[in-house]
Amino acid sequence: MKRKLRMGMVGGGKDAFIGAVHRIAANMDGKIELVCGAFSINPAVNKESAEELFIPQDRCYANFEEMITKERELPEGERMDFLTIVTPNFVHYAPAKMALENGFNVVIEKPMTISLEEAISLKEAVERTGKTLCLTHTYSGYPLVKQAKAMVQEGYFGKIRKIVVEYPQGWLSQLTEREGNAGAAWRTDPKKSGRSLAMGDIGTHAAHLAEYVTGLKIQEVCADLTSFVEGRTLDDDGSVLLRFENGAKGVLMASQISAGEENALRIRIYGEKGGLEWANEDPNNLIIKMTGQPRQLFRTGNAYQAPFTLSSFATHNTRIPAGHPEGLLESFANIYRNFALTVSAKLEGRAPTAEELDFPNVDDGVRGMAFIETVVNNNESNEKWTKFVL
Ligand code: NAI
């Protein structure tokens, strides 16, 4: 590919959280440039955000409809290649569908939509248009998460039996949505967030991580969701028992009222011969626990010798020598880089490699929405186990 990919952005203005992280991640490898945006629902903030990002006035659009329509009219050598959607959940589906149908690739935040129906419709649009959709399940970009996946895949631990994944946060321990926290306000509003708060916002990250690392699909759930903070209707805490497709069992916890916690996502996986442990707050360490052996520690970026060689997926997603910490921004950038490499390969008429295709896609988005549906349905019913709705 002889040029950078051109990126447009909806949401992510000065009034937003995650949009800036997307821009850093997209910039990290020099393969992408931001060329246009409709950055905020607030026109003044939209304009100021564009100015601060050195986006010319004529490429700062009033809304995503105008952006997609006008970008499509530009010459091929100028118009954006893809649209990044970093708006609240209820403003995901419409821009994604319109972008795909107008010939643009899409990067979209999780949860992919606010309903399973919308998610299935997006999958249909991706298949019909042949465009690429990337879903930013941030934590799957870490090199040692990819190493864990590779070790499970090669049978290092034997058949997988038990998966324990937890994502406790504390930032919604109080009624922050009434104290001017815009991010909390839309997340706790079912019309803007969808049928779930904690399970949608962070439970989907945990469920994706469990399925990504083990390669096993969740088949049934038994859920207990609670809205602890008075004045809130959606779940701010939940525990879910999981049954996976090969008979493996799991436990998933997602909580935003775990007071004092930051972003303590952690996964433990146990097979017949041993297990592994990885945590977001210590992402450059992967702990391996094998029966009858001392505990082993894999570290990011080392040139280990066989049989401990780091997988091609781990090394492909590592940028700097061992001992220099890589973190969330790099993990996020890995998702962008693999997406950009895949889109570039398609533009060049080349088949992307397995490493390049290694980013969450529309199928993961549909499974995420199915996870929310199934968990909420189970919690609202009296049945013990509910089959995954897909
Ligand atoms: P936020 O509330 O901080 O920002 C939302 C932005 O969207 C604001 O700039 C707002 O003005 C803009 N906006 C709202 N409606 C719009 C419209 N119709 N047109 C254009 N702009 C519009 O939200 P935050 O925390 O940045 O979350 C955005 C999305 O990212 C959500 O879907 C959330 O679930 C996801 N997210 C994902 C994370 C991850 O780890 N992958 C982390 C944080 C958020």
Boltz pocket constraint, residues with backbone or C-beta under 6 A from the ligand:
constraints:
  - pocket:
      binder: B
      contacts: [[A, 10], [A, 11], [A, 12], [A, 13], [A, 14], [A, 15], [A, 16], [A, 17], [A, 18], [A, 19], [A, 38], [A, 39], [A, 40], [A, 41], [A, 42], [A, 62], [A, 63], [A, 64], [A, 85], [A, 86], [A, 87], [A, 88], [A, 89], [A, 91], [A, 109], [A, 110], [A, 111], [A, 136], [A, 137], [A, 138], [A, 182], [A, 183], [A, 186], [A, 201]]
      max_distance: 6.0
